[in-house]
């Protein structure tokens, strides 16, 4: 008997084999789609609907329900803030300042990039005391969240994913600048630890408030914190364990205290050296499994080494295969990742990251059709 979408996802995340491999599209900030690619996909599918964006300055579109149903997607995003429509004919603002005090400027490619970090240069702890920090109890941060959560639970049988503001390590990058933050970790350790403590304190309170109003309605909570790049970690495993891990442990423990939902950690890049540390802190699921990064491409090895302790979410290559491969290449990529990661459960199939602007609609369709065709656990020996 076929399972509901939610049953399928939760069985897989409990390391049991569902009827077929569950599939995600659009339930996380990392599995949505660039609006340019989405407009072409809608045209390809014959869908005429208004495009919703994650926020007023985002270039990432939220897939429409009719598209999700057509691809038999098992997950749904619970946005922390209501999605928005970009008014036609109106220009985006050239810059804006976020709640943390980081200025974001619009570039020629239509995206925003963080500039003018408030702790650039040689920051001191005294500057932390003077900084205008966000109010974690600001009611706007949870406005409408309970209503959206109940509505989503009532009208779908899908696994609901709530994105949390738990970006401790990378939030410090935005606050200090990319290079400045990495320098602080080794040359200004006292400041780095104090900054991390302050960020974690604020984010933990924000998360607690969100989970109080929506925690009973969600199945998975996403904590995003990029710590890897293409070739390696952004910091040594030793530095991670000494400085960042204790703060992650505190943050993850706070999340676990306020919800029974699975904890999904998003970190791009070559994070294999600290997978054991993440598991040690109670992370249930790893996303996005960036298979193009060092140490992450051998998904059969990842499954063998860590598959009994953590689930994997993602793994369909967005750097080479989806944008530049043929539909047959995409099909073979899907088959490979299913064969490597799906046996015994513990795998949710998705693109490694946001489906980028250049990805043709034929490849997007090929990914989801192959997932449906080859994801069944009833195929003789396929998942064995």
C-alpha positions in Angstrom: 0.0 0.0 0.0 1.3 3.4 -0.9 2.4 5.7 1.9 1.4 9.3 2.5 4.2 11.8 1.6 4.8 12.4 5.3 5.0 8.8 6.2 7.4 8.2 3.3 9.8 11.0 4.5 9.7 10.1 8.2 10.2 6.4 7.6 13.3 7.2 5.5 14.6 9.6 8.2 14.1 6.8 10.8 16.4 4.6 8.7 13.7 2.3 7.5 12.8 1.6 3.9 9.6 3.3 2.7 7.7 2.4 -0.5 10.0 4.6 -2.5 12.7 7.2 -2.1 11.2 10.5 -0.9 11.8 13.6 -3.0 12.2 17.2 -2.0 11.8 20.3 -4.2 11.4 23.7 -2.6 11.2 22.8 1.1 14.5 24.5 2.1 16.4 27.6 1.0 18.9 25.2 -0.6 16.4 23.2 -2.7 14.4 26.0 -4.3 15.0 27.3 -7.8 16.3 30.5 -9.4 13.4 32.5 -10.8 14.8 32.5 -14.4 14.9 28.7 -14.4 11.5 28.5 -12.8 9.9 30.7 -15.4 11.2 28.4 -18.1 10.1 25.3 -16.1 6.5 26.7 -15.7 6.4 27.4 -19.5 7.7 23.9 -20.2 5.0 22.4 -18.0 2.2 24.6 -19.2 1.7 26.2 -15.8 0.4 29.7 -15.6 0.7 31.0 -12.1 2.2 34.0 -10.2 5.8 33.4 -9.1 6.3 33.8 -5.3 9.7 34.7 -3.9 11.3 33.8 -0.5 11.6 37.5 0.3 11.6 40.9 -1.5 15.3 40.8 -2.4 15.6 37.1 -3.2 16.2 35.7 -6.6 14.9 32.3 -5.5 11.4 31.2 -6.4 9.1 29.0 -4.4 7.6 26.2 -6.5 3.9 26.4 -7.0 1.6 23.7 -5.5 0.6 22.5 -9.0 4.3 22.0 -9.9 5.0 20.1 -6.6 2.0 17.9 -7.2 3.0 17.2 -10.8 6.4 16.0 -9.6 4.9 14.1 -6.6 7.1 16.0 -4.1 7.0 14.7 -0.6 7.9 17.8 1.3 6.6 21.3 1.8 8.4 24.4 3.1 6.9 26.3 6.1 8.3 29.8 5.4 9.3 31.7 8.6 8.0 34.8 6.8 5.2 35.0 4.3 6.3 34.6 0.6 6.1 37.8 -1.5 5.4 38.8 -5.1 7.9 41.1 -6.8 5.8 44.0 -8.2 6.2 44.2 -12.0 8.0 47.3 -13.2 9.4 48.3 -9.9 13.2 48.3 -9.4 14.7 46.5 -6.5 16.3 48.7 -3.9 20.1 49.3 -4.5 20.9 48.2 -1.0 19.3 47.4 2.3 20.5 46.7 5.9 19.4 43.5 7.6 18.5 43.1 11.3 22.1 42.2 12.2 23.4 45.5 10.8 24.9 44.0 7.6 24.5 46.0 4.4 23.5 44.1 1.3 24.0 45.7 -2.1 22.5 44.9 -5.5 24.9 43.8 -8.2 24.6 43.7 -11.9 23.5 40.0 -11.8 20.4 40.9 -9.8 21.6 39.4 -6.6 22.5 40.9 -3.3 25.8 40.5 -1.6 26.8 41.4 1.9 29.1 44.4 2.2 30.2 46.8 4.9 30.4 44.3 7.7 30.0 46.0 11.1 33.0 44.2 12.6 35.5 44.6 9.8 39.1 45.4 10.5 40.4 44.6 14.0 37.2 44.4 16.1 37.2 44.4 19.9 34.8 43.0 22.5 33.8 46.5 23.4 32.3 46.9 19.9 30.1 43.9 20.7 28.5 45.8 23.6 27.9 48.8 21.4 26.4 47.0 18.4 22.6 47.3 17.8 21.7 43.6 18.0 18.4 42.3 16.7 15.6 41.8 19.2 15.0 38.0 19.3 11.5 38.6 20.8 10.4 40.9 18.0 6.9 39.7 17.3 7.4 40.3 13.6 9.7 37.3 13.5 6.8 34.9 14.2 4.0 36.9 12.8 1.5 34.6 11.0 3.8 31.5 11.5 1.3 29.6 13.6 -1.5 30.2 11.0 0.7 29.1 8.1 1.8 26.0 10.0 -1.8 24.9 10.7 -2.9 25.6 7.2 -0.1 23.6 5.7 -0.7 20.7 8.1 -4.5 20.8 7.3 -4.3 20.9 3.5 -1.3 18.5 2.8 -0.1 15.1 3.9 3.5 16.1 3.2 6.5 16.4 5.6 6.7 20.0 6.7 10.1 21.6 6.9 10.7 24.8 8.9 13.9 26.8 8.3 15.5 28.2 11.5 17.8 31.2 11.9 20.6 29.0 13.3 23.4 30.3 11.1 26.0 30.8 13.9 29.3 30.3 12.0 28.3 32.0 8.7 26.4 34.8 10.5 29.8 35.7 12.0 31.2 35.8 8.4 28.6 38.3 7.4 29.3 40.4 10.5 33.1 40.4 10.1 33.5 39.9 6.4 34.6 36.5 5.0 38.4 37.0 5.4 38.0 38.9 8.7 36.1 36.2 10.4 38.6 33.5 9.4 41.4 35.7 10.7 39.6 36.3 14.0 39.3 32.6 14.6 43.0 32.2 14.8 44.4 35.7 15.6 41.6 37.2 17.7 40.1 34.1 19.4 38.7 35.9 22.4 36.7 38.2 20.2 35.6 35.3 17.9 34.3 33.3 20.9 32.5 36.3 22.3 30.9 37.0 18.9 29.8 33.4 18.5 28.3 33.4 22.0 26.3 36.5 21.3 25.0 35.2 18.0 24.1 31.8 19.4 22.3 33.5 22.4 20.2 35.6 20.0 19.5 32.8 17.5 18.6 30.3 20.3 15.9 32.7 21.6 14.6 33.3 18.1 14.4 29.6 17.5 12.6 29.0 20.8 10.0 31.6 19.9 9.4 30.0 16.5 9.1 26.5 17.9 6.7 27.6 20.6 4.2 28.6 17.9 5.0 26.0 15.1 7.0 23.2 16.6 4.1 20.8 16.9 3.2 21.2 13.3 6.6 20.5 11.7 8.4 17.3 10.9 11.9 18.6 10.1 13.7 21.8 11.2 16.5 23.1 9.1 19.6 24.8 10.6 21.8 26.3 8.0 25.5 26.9 8.6 28.0 26.6 5.8 31.4 25.4 6.9 32.9 24.0 3.8 34.2 25.1 0.4 35.0 23.1 -2.7 38.4 21.7 -1.7 38.2 21.7 2.1 36.6 23.0 5.3 36.8 26.7 5.8 38.6 26.1 9.1 40.7 23.2 10.4 38.8 20.4 12.2 40.8 21.3 15.3 39.6 24.9 15.2 36.1 23.8 14.6 36.2 21.4 17.6 37.8 24.0 19.9 35.8 27.1 19.0 32.7 26.4 16.9 31.5 23.0 18.1 30.8 23.9 21.7 28.5 26.7 20.4 26.9 24.4 17.8 26.3 21.9 20.6 24.5 24.5 22.7 22.4 25.7 19.8 21.4 22.1 18.7 20.6 21.1 22.2 18.3 24.1 22.5 16.5 23.1 19.3 16.1 19.5 20.6 14.6 20.7 23.8 11.8 22.5 22.0 10.8 20.1 19.2 10.7 16.4 18.4 11.2 17.2 14.7 14.3 15.9 12.9 17.3 18.2 12.9 18.5 18.8 9.4 21.8 20.6 9.1 22.7 22.4 5.9 26.4 22.9 5.2 27.8 23.2 1.7 31.2 22.0 0.7 33.8 19.4 1.9 32.5 18.7 5.4 33.4 15.0 5.6 36.1 15.6 8.3 33.5 16.8 10.8 30.6 14.6 9.9 31.3 12.6 13.0 31.2 15.7 15.1 27.8 16.7 13.7 26.4 13.3 14.5 27.9 13.5 18.0 25.8 16.7 18.6 22.5 15.1 17.5 22.2 16.1 13.9 19.7 13.7 12.3 20.1 14.7 8.6 22.9 16.2 6.5 22.1 18.5 3.5 23.0 19.1 0.7 25.7 16.4 0.3 27.7 18.5 -2.2 29.0 15.7 -4.3 31.3 18.0 -6.3 33.3 18.9 -3.2 36.4 17.0 -1.9 35.5 13.9 0.0 31.8 14.1 -0.7 31.5 12.6 -4.1 31.9 9.0 -3.1 28.3 8.6 -1.8 28.7 4.8 -1.4 31.5 5.5 1.1 29.5 8.2 2.9 26.6 5.7 3.3 29.0 3.0 4.6 30.8 5.2 7.1 27.9 7.3 8.4 24.6 5.9 7.0 23.7 4.1 10.2 23.9 7.3 12.2 22.7 10.1 10.0 20.4 10.5 6.9 21.4 12.2 3.7 19.3 14.9 1.9 20.3 16.1 -1.5 23.2 14.7 -3.6 22.0 15.4 -7.1 24.8 17.5 -8.6 24.0 21.1 -9.4 27.5 22.2 -10.4 27.9 20.0 -13.5 25.2 17.5 -14.2 22.0 19.5 -13.9 23.2 22.7 -15.7 25.4 21.1 -18.4 24.5 17.4 -18.7 21.9 15.9 -20.9 18.6 14.4 -19.5 20.3 11.0 -19.8 23.2 12.3 -17.7 20.7 13.5 -15.1 19.0 10.1 -15.1 22.3 8.3 -14.5 23.2 10.7 -11.7 19.8 10.0 -10.0 20.3 6.2 -10.4 23.8 6.4 -8.9 22.8 8.4 -5.8 19.8 6.2 -5.2 21.8 3.0 -5.4 24.5 4.5 -3.1 22.3 6.2 -0.5 18.9 4.7 -0.4 19.4 1.1 0.9 18.0 0.7 4.4 16.4 4.2 4.2 18.1 7.3 5.2 17.9 9.2 2.0 15.8 12.1 0.7 16.6 12.9 -3.0 17.0 16.6 -3.9 19.3 18.9 -5.9 22.5 19.7 -4.1 21.6 23.4 -3.9 19.3 26.0 -5.5 18.6 25.0 -9.1 20.5 27.7 -10.9 19.3 30.0 -13.7 21.0 28.1 -16.5 19.5 24.7 -15.7 17.1 23.6 -18.6 13.6 22.5 -17.7 14.2 19.2 -19.5 16.9 18.3 -16.9 14.7 19.3 -14.0 11.9 17.1 -15.3 14.5 14.3 -15.9 15.6 14.4 -12.3 12.1 14.0 -10.8 11.0 11.4 -13.3 14.1 9.3 -12.7 13.5 9.6 -9.0 10.0 8.2 -9.4 11.1 5.5 -11.9 14.1 4.2 -10.0 13.2 5.1 -6.4 10.9 2.2 -5.6 12.1 -0.2 -3.0 10.1 -2.9 -4.7 12.4 -3.1 -7.7 14.1 -6.4 -7.5 17.4 -5.9 -5.8 17.7 -2.2 -6.8 18.0 -1.0 -3.2 19.6 -4.3 -1.9 
